[in-house]
Amino acid sequence: MCVAFPGKVVEINDGIAKVDFNGSVVDIRTGLVSVTPGQYVLAHAGCAIEAMSEEKAMGILEIFQDIQDMEDSFFEERQNAEEQPSQQE
């Protein structure tokens, strides 16, 4: 499965944007879309594949956070169940 992730363009130089992904700044190619610093992009495999509004980017990030929260809850419940003695006799 492939996942594209939104980030904020910090600067652009010769078709390469420095994009901030939650504190990690990564070089992303911008040949497929036209972007400016301050704008958000959806990036996959080192390429910006879509320019988007901040609102849309935040919505996507919220979905990723919801998934992470569900996963954390699942593993916490599983760990707690494994630590409890069996109720069967």
C-alpha positions, 0 to 999 in steps of 0.5 A: 500500500502506498500513502501520500502525506501532506507537508508545508513548503518552506522554500523552493530552488530549481524545482526542489522544494524543502517541505516540512512534514511535522518537523522533518524537512525533506527535499521534494521534487515539484515538477508535477505541480506549481507551488509556492512557499507557505503552500501545502503539498501532498507528497509521495515517493519524493514528488509533490503530486498535489498542491492543496489548501491548509484546511485540506492538509489539516483534514488529512493529518487529522485522519492519520492521527485518528488512525494512530490513536485507534492503533494505540488503543488497540495495542494497549487493550491487547497488552492489558488483556495479555497481562490479566490472568485467565478467567477460565477454569 
